[in-house]
């Protein structure tokens, strides 16, 4: 068994344990292997180990790796500039980082021209860190409502990035995000079904799962430093 396979199996065990602690089914949680620092050999080893979902945060790397490994699901998890959206729309299983109405509309126009419907998540800056992208939580409802006018984009849920602190110190971020998610889902916007909550990375994913994450983004714990 390769080191990547061993690390991935360890992450799967930790996901199961965190889900058990929260009374959840681990099958409802997707592990996205963040491949932003690795090359094709490592991706190939991860696929052999059973990884089905990968994340990239740079458009050029996303395009290259998606082209090499189209058999798996590629998530775009980084900041997406409007002028580069055409390289991602239609190829990404899920775009995690929509942070403005302008970007949402741009994705819709490209998807319409290509005859596809692009699933996206709205990135929310729950912790109000200036270094983080994302809309304020007060803007999320308006953005979800605006998406109803766009026929080729589907808001599937929310995403956030917590501050790099001890896991327990950022639990409130995940809890607030889950509360926001549940609040919006409870509004039952016609045509919008929020199912995905992307939060938690190598440093804090177990706490994120305990607070309701359905997608965790794991890089160095799978691929090494």
C-alpha positions as CSV (number, residue, x, y, z in Angstrom):
1,X,0.0,0.0,0.0
2,X,1.4,3.4,-1.0
3,X,1.8,6.2,1.6
4,X,-1.0,8.1,-0.1
5,X,-3.3,5.1,0.2
6,X,-2.4,4.8,3.9
7,X,-3.0,8.5,4.6
8,X,-6.3,8.4,2.7
9,X,-7.5,5.3,4.7
10,X,-6.5,7.1,7.9
11,X,-8.6,10.2,6.8
12,X,-11.5,7.9,6.0
13,X,-11.3,6.4,9.5
14,X,-11.2,9.8,11.1
15,X,-14.2,11.0,9.1
16,X,-16.1,7.9,10.2
17,X,-15.2,8.5,13.9
18,X,-16.2,12.2,13.7
19,X,-19.5,11.3,12.0
20,X,-20.2,8.6,14.7
21,X,-19.6,11.2,17.4
22,X,-22.1,13.5,15.8
23,X,-24.6,10.7,15.2
24,X,-24.2,11.1,11.4
25,X,-23.6,8.7,8.5
26,X,-20.1,9.0,7.1
27,X,-21.5,8.1,3.7
28,X,-23.1,11.5,3.6
29,X,-19.7,13.2,3.8
30,X,-17.5,13.7,0.7
31,X,-13.8,13.9,1.0
32,X,-12.3,16.2,-1.6
33,X,-8.6,15.5,-2.0
34,X,-6.9,18.9,-2.6
35,X,-4.3,18.4,-5.2
36,X,-3.0,21.9,-5.6
37,X,0.5,21.1,-4.5
38,X,1.0,17.7,-6.3
39,X,1.5,16.4,-9.8
40,X,0.0,13.6,-11.9
41,X,1.8,10.7,-10.2
42,X,0.3,11.6,-6.8
43,X,-3.1,12.1,-8.3
44,X,-2.9,8.7,-10.0
45,X,-1.8,7.1,-6.7
46,X,-4.8,8.7,-4.9
47,X,-7.2,7.4,-7.6
48,X,-5.7,3.9,-7.1
49,X,-6.4,4.3,-3.4
50,X,-10.1,5.0,-4.1
51,X,-10.3,8.8,-4.1
52,X,-13.1,10.0,-6.4
53,X,-13.2,13.7,-5.8
54,X,-10.3,16.1,-6.2
55,X,-10.0,19.9,-5.7
56,X,-7.9,22.5,-7.4
57,X,-7.6,26.2,-6.6
58,X,-5.7,27.4,-9.7
59,X,-7.5,27.5,-13.1
60,X,-4.4,26.4,-15.1
61,X,-3.8,23.4,-12.8
62,X,-7.5,22.6,-12.8
63,X,-7.6,22.5,-16.6
64,X,-4.5,20.4,-16.9
65,X,-5.5,17.8,-14.2
66,X,-9.1,17.6,-15.4
67,X,-7.7,16.9,-18.9
68,X,-5.4,14.1,-17.6
69,X,-7.9,12.5,-15.2
70,X,-11.5,13.1,-16.6
71,X,-12.8,9.9,-15.0
72,X,-12.9,11.5,-11.5
73,X,-14.8,14.5,-10.2
74,X,-12.9,17.8,-10.1
75,X,-14.0,20.6,-7.8
76,X,-12.8,24.2,-8.2
77,X,-12.1,25.5,-4.7
78,X,-10.1,28.6,-5.2
79,X,-10.9,32.2,-6.0
80,X,-12.4,32.3,-9.5
81,X,-12.0,35.5,-11.5
82,X,-14.8,36.2,-14.0
83,X,-12.4,36.4,-16.9
84,X,-11.2,32.8,-16.3
85,X,-14.6,31.2,-15.5
86,X,-14.9,29.9,-19.0
87,X,-12.1,27.4,-18.3
88,X,-14.0,25.9,-15.4
89,X,-17.7,26.0,-16.2
90,X,-18.9,22.7,-17.5
91,X,-15.8,20.9,-16.3
92,X,-16.1,21.3,-12.6
93,X,-18.4,18.9,-10.7
94,X,-18.8,21.8,-8.3
95,X,-17.5,25.4,-8.0
96,X,-17.1,26.1,-4.3
97,X,-16.1,29.8,-4.4
98,X,-18.9,32.0,-5.9
99,X,-18.6,35.2,-4.0
100,X,-20.6,37.8,-6.0
101,X,-23.7,38.2,-8.1
102,X,-21.5,39.2,-11.0
103,X,-19.6,35.9,-10.9
104,X,-22.9,34.0,-10.6
105,X,-24.3,35.7,-13.6
106,X,-21.0,35.2,-15.6
107,X,-21.1,31.4,-14.8
108,X,-24.8,31.3,-15.9
109,X,-24.0,33.0,-19.3
110,X,-21.2,30.6,-20.0
111,X,-23.2,27.5,-18.9
112,X,-26.1,28.7,-21.1
113,X,-23.9,29.0,-24.1
114,X,-22.6,25.4,-23.5
115,X,-26.0,23.9,-22.8
116,X,-25.1,22.8,-19.3
117,X,-26.2,23.6,-15.7
118,X,-23.3,24.4,-13.4
119,X,-23.6,23.5,-9.7
120,X,-22.0,26.0,-7.4
121,X,-21.6,26.9,-3.7
122,X,-21.7,30.4,-2.3
123,X,-18.6,31.3,-0.3
124,X,-19.4,33.0,2.9
125,X,-16.9,34.9,5.0
126,X,-18.3,34.0,8.4
127,X,-15.2,35.1,10.4
128,X,-15.0,38.5,8.7
129,X,-11.3,38.0,8.0
130,X,-10.0,40.6,5.5
131,X,-7.7,38.0,3.9
132,X,-10.6,35.7,3.1
133,X,-13.0,36.0,0.1
134,X,-16.7,35.5,0.4
135,X,-19.9,37.3,0.9
136,X,-21.2,38.5,4.3
137,X,-23.8,36.3,5.8
138,X,-26.3,39.1,5.5
139,X,-25.9,38.9,1.7
140,X,-26.5,35.2,1.2
141,X,-30.3,35.2,1.1
142,X,-30.3,37.9,-1.5
143,X,-27.8,35.9,-3.6
144,X,-29.8,32.7,-3.4
145,X,-32.9,34.6,-4.4
146,X,-31.1,36.2,-7.4
147,X,-30.0,32.7,-8.5
148,X,-33.6,31.8,-9.2
149,X,-33.5,34.1,-12.2
150,X,-30.6,32.2,-13.7
151,X,-31.5,29.0,-15.5
152,X,-28.1,27.5,-16.0
153,X,-26.6,27.7,-12.6
154,X,-27.7,25.8,-9.4
155,X,-26.8,26.9,-5.9
156,X,-26.3,23.6,-4.1
157,X,-25.1,25.0,-0.8
158,X,-22.5,27.1,1.0
159,X,-18.7,27.1,1.7
160,X,-16.5,28.7,4.2
161,X,-12.9,28.8,5.3
162,X,-12.2,29.1,9.0
163,X,-9.3,31.0,10.5
164,X,-6.1,28.9,10.9
165,X,-6.4,28.3,14.7
166,X,-7.0,25.4,17.0
167,X,-10.0,23.3,15.9
168,X,-12.0,24.1,19.0
169,X,-11.3,27.8,18.6
170,X,-13.1,27.8,15.2
171,X,-16.0,25.6,16.1
172,X,-18.2,28.7,16.3
173,X,-17.5,29.4,12.6
174,X,-18.7,26.0,11.6
175,X,-21.7,26.2,13.9
176,X,-22.7,29.6,12.6
177,X,-22.3,28.4,9.1
178,X,-24.5,25.4,9.7
179,X,-27.2,27.6,11.3
180,X,-27.1,29.9,8.3
181,X,-27.4,26.9,6.0
182,X,-30.3,25.5,7.9
183,X,-32.0,28.9,8.0
184,X,-31.8,29.3,4.2
185,X,-32.8,25.7,3.5
186,X,-35.8,26.2,5.7
187,X,-37.0,29.2,3.6
188,X,-37.7,26.7,0.8
189,X,-36.9,28.9,-2.2
190,X,-38.7,27.4,-5.2
191,X,-36.1,25.7,-7.4
192,X,-33.3,25.8,-4.8
193,X,-32.3,22.7,-2.8
194,X,-29.4,23.3,-0.5
195,X,-27.7,20.0,0.2
196,X,-24.0,20.7,0.5
197,X,-22.0,22.5,3.2
198,X,-18.3,22.6,2.3
199,X,-16.2,23.4,5.4
200,X,-13.2,21.9,7.2
201,X,-9.7,21.2,6.0
202,X,-6.8,19.1,7.3
203,X,-6.5,21.2,10.5
204,X,-10.1,21.2,11.6
205,X,-12.3,18.8,9.5
206,X,-13.3,16.7,12.4
207,X,-14.9,19.6,14.2
208,X,-16.5,20.7,10.9
209,X,-18.1,17.3,10.5
210,X,-19.4,17.4,14.0
211,X,-21.0,20.8,13.1
212,X,-22.6,19.5,9.9
213,X,-20.1,19.6,7.0
214,X,-21.1,17.4,4.0
215,X,-17.8,18.1,2.2
216,X,-14.3,18.4,3.7
217,X,-11.3,19.6,1.7
218,X,-8.2,17.6,2.7
219,X,-4.7,18.3,1.2
220,X,-1.6,17.6,3.2
221,X,-3.1,14.9,5.3
222,X,-3.5,12.8,2.1
223,X,-0.6,14.0,0.0
224,X,1.9,14.9,2.7
225,X,3.6,18.3,3.1
